[in-house]
Amino acid sequence: MKTSISLRKALVLTASGAALCFSNAALAQTANEQDDTSVQETVIITGTRGAPRTAFDSLAPVDVISEKAIDLTASDEVMDTLSQLVPSFNVKRLPMADGQVFVRPASLRSLSADHTLVLINGKRMHRSALLGSNGAQAPDLAQIPSYAIKQIEVLRDGASAQYGSDAIAGVINIILDDEAGTNAFAQAGQYYEGDGEQYRIGAQQGFQFDNGFLNLSGEYTDAQPTSRSRQRADAIALQEAFPDLNVPNPVQHWGQPERQAYRFALNGAYDFANSEAYVFSTYGFGTGVTDFNWRNPLSTSAFGDSTIDPDYDLSEIYPAGFTPRFGQDDNDFSLTGGLRSADDGKFSYDLSASYGRNQIEYFMYDSINASLGSASPTSFNIGTLTQTELNLNADFVYLASLDFLADDLTFAFGAERRNEEYEIGQGEYASYAVGPLAAEGFPSGSNGFPGFSPDQSGSSDQTSYAAYVDLEAPVTDRWTVGGAVRYEDYSEFGSSTTGKVSTRFELTPGLALRATASTGFRAPTPGQLFSERTSQGLDTTTLNIFTSGRFSPQGAVAEVISQRDGVNIRALEPEESDNITAGLAWNTHFGLTATLDVYQIDVTNRLSTSATFAVTDAERAQFAALGVAGAESITRVNFFQNDFDTRTKGLDLVMAYNFAFGPGEVNLTGAYNYNKTDVTGGDFAANTTSADRFEKGIPEHTANLQANYTLGKWDMFGRMRYYGEWRDYSGNSTGDIFQDFGAMVLFDLGATYQVNDNLSVRVGAENVFDQYPDEATYQASRGLIYSRNAPYDTDGGQYYVRLDLSF
């Protein structure tokens, strides 16, 4: 499958012109308006079952990211915005890393991507169908149109007792827009290198009724690929040896993928007497394509002569070798509806049902199934992954007036039923077939990413039930305590009980101490429990292709490997955690606010990919007898396992200061995060190579500082982003090679001019000084210049221009 980029651009330009013609009049916030209140006075709803409170009054640390702050980042993906504004949040690009190129893993406080619970309007968001780094299965934040977001609240505290599984590191609550008015934007930009052109356009229409509201949002993105690559040494040698060949330069591109995406959101509510019916939904679909490793015709096993099929000659199809092109079509939908109390009485309720579905269909072209010989196609439908979830929630709150308390006791309780289903749809036959030429050593399956076979396809599900009680008690005017207990029972592994206690004491009206202690857990998903797949990679030393298989820990392959001495592949169990957070919040009368929090998170039974087992000839024969797809070429296997324990210690400092400067106003915000993880037990404790990935793969020190200056019709901002030292690994089949990288400081600049009441223009640049990290020494043979695992964008500077319209 290939995408018509010229058609996409034409659509964007046409739509941009149409956006400029909107003429309806409605109230909307102008681009250069400043909030009248400090960040800590912003009302939040995350982390409490009681009435909304301010960030300053919260019992746990909460970051609030406004709609305006989201619009000041060039990317269309929410996770990039979070990574620039919340130092403890990290996201990677991971070029040429299969599906993770499109569904990028993100982490809070350096924990796994699925250790952070994601909510939309306070309701659990469904997971992506992708099992990413170390098997993590987290929601795909890129599916939410950033133009539809009113506010993001990031609770940096364990909250499993309040919200259920996954909330070990914290909670991200995305609040959809509910304002009236007509708004639209168009944005275009590219990198300094002249690639990575991105075109974005969005529109939003909000309606306000006597008894409710309806807000509709839509966004389209067309992003072209980037390439920070140099020619591979073996490609240079091939060109020199065969001057008549047309060897592409470079033969493979390391960078961001080509992608197009449509994202939509709906948010509405309607009052009936004392009740309010509400509904919100997101829908998105898109496509993306990226490169895989180049196959050298002189060393790749797919090339060669066949006695069985004399007509097979891959050098006629790919005389200069081939670079498989890997892509996905994604389709994502969620719908939540419910009925809740609409008054401020003593008793309130919220009854809701949520449905979510994420589907990824993989495809590949410019490839081959060499085992089929001359009968092989060069393009393949690899198969589909589908994650489906259905949640039923009943939440209640009762405000009890007790004489010995300074205010009402908040008594919250509720129940939840959740069903998750994971399905693997098989690819077309040629994508997984083991053809007759396999007997001669030609590899089977679509080269680069074998399709899902009938044995790998199928579905599995899991149902859970939960009940909780959550209390908040204002003991005095200054002292508030809270506690929560949650019980959950899962069909696949049993039950879990978690708890949380919180306290906040106000030393003065502007200075408060707070602390929490909690237990948490994350339940393994059906995809992690039962799914299987094989993939191919390229050894960075030998440049030979190897085939890996990741199999269910409860399957036949696990039983074969467990026959080895000292090896026991175990069924998965929940990950469990103990969280402690303590800190202070400071709110002054002269515009300065600050929070300082220290934390410790102990996680046991952490899920990861097990050690890799090199497969013997005898084991390969056993796999073949069991009907394992591609058994003849599997060189190594691994499994998801509860392998190790970690302790994460850290500190968060967040500050904001608003003040007048000359004829204008300055808004300064800054944040710093120190985060250190140590492997404390399990299989990784004695394995330095494995432990290093978790202890040093993300910088221990990160920070940002942003300044906004508003003067008349101008609104200017500058942002500094700091990333400390970190360590990378090579990912070789025979063992990892490590490389240390130094600190990076990146600067972003932008200026917005309010042309009139309806139109503003912004010009901006990210990484304005075009900074690049050190080159990746151990991956140079693959044509890679900068590490694929970097915790920041390695494509250099980019600039953009944006038009915003409000009517």
Sequence and secondary structure as in RCSB ss.txt:
>XXXX:A:sequence
MKTSISLRKALVLTASGAALCFSNAALAQTANEQDDTSVQETVIITGTRGAPRTAFDSLAPVDVISEKAIDLTAS
DEVMDTLSQLVPSFNVKRLPMADGQVFVRPASLRSLSADHTLVLINGKRMHRSALLGSNGAQAPDLAQIPSYAIK
QIEVLRDGASAQYGSDAIAGVINIILDDEAGTNAFAQAGQYYEGDGEQYRIGAQQGFQFDNGFLNLSGEYTDAQP
TSRSRQRADAIALQEAFPDLNVPNPVQHWGQPERQAYRFALNGAYDFANSEAYVFSTYGFGTGVTDFNWRNPLST
SAFGDSTIDPDYDLSEIYPAGFTPRFGQDDNDFSLTGGLRSADDGKFSYDLSASYGRNQIEYFMYDSINASLGSA
SPTSFNIGTLTQTELNLNADFVYLASLDFLADDLTFAFGAERRNEEYEIGQGEYASYAVGPLAAEGFPSGSNGFP
GFSPDQSGSSDQTSYAAYVDLEAPVTDRWTVGGAVRYEDYSEFGSSTTGKVSTRFELTPGLALRATASTGFRAPT
PGQLFSERTSQGLDTTTLNIFTSGRFSPQGAVAEVISQRDGVNIRALEPEESDNITAGLAWNTHFGLTATLDVYQ
IDVTNRLSTSATFAVTDAERAQFAALGVAGAESITRVNFFQNDFDTRTKGLDLVMAYNFAFGPGEVNLTGAYNYN
KTDVTGGDFAANTTSADRFEKGIPEHTANLQANYTLGKWDMFGRMRYYGEWRDYSGNSTGDIFQDFGAMVLFDLG
ATYQVNDNLSVRVGAENVFDQYPDEATYQASRGLIYSRNAPYDTDGGQYYVRLDLSF
>XXXX:A:secstr
    HHHHHHHHHHHHHHHTT         TT   SS GGGSEE TT SSS EETTT SS EEEEEHHHHHTSS 
SSHHHHHHHH TTEEE   TTSGGGGTS  EEETT  GGGEEEEETTEE    S   GGG     GGGS GGGEE
EEEEE S  HHHH TTTTSEEEEEEE    EEEEEEEEEEETTS   EEEEEEEEEEEETTEEEEEEEEEEEE  
   B   HHHHHHHHH TTS   SSSS  S  EEEEEEEEEEEEEEETTEEEEEEEEEEEEEEEEE   B TTT 
TT S  SS TT  HHHH TT B  EEEEEEEEEEEEEEEEE S  SEEEEEEEEEEEEEEEEEEES   GGGGGG
  S EEEEEEEEEEEEEEEEEEEEE  TTSSS EEEEEEEEEEEEEEEEEE  HHHH   GGGGGT   SSTTS 
   TTT EEEEEEEEEEEEEEEEE SSSEEEEEEEEEEEETTTEEEEEEEEEEEEEEETTEEEEEEEEEEEE   
HHHHH  EEEEEE TTT  EEEEEEE TTSHHHHHHTTSTT        EEEEEEEEEEEEE TTSEEEEEEEEE
EEEEEEEEE   EE  HHHHHHHHHTT TTGGGEEEEEEEEEEEEEEEEEEEEEEEEEEEETTEEEEEEEEEEEE
EEEEEEETTTT HHHHHHHHHSS SEEEEEEEEEEETTEEEEEEEEEE  EEEE   TT   EEEE  EEEEEEE
EEEE SSSEEEEEEEESTT       GGGGGGTB S TT SS  S  EEEEEEEEE 
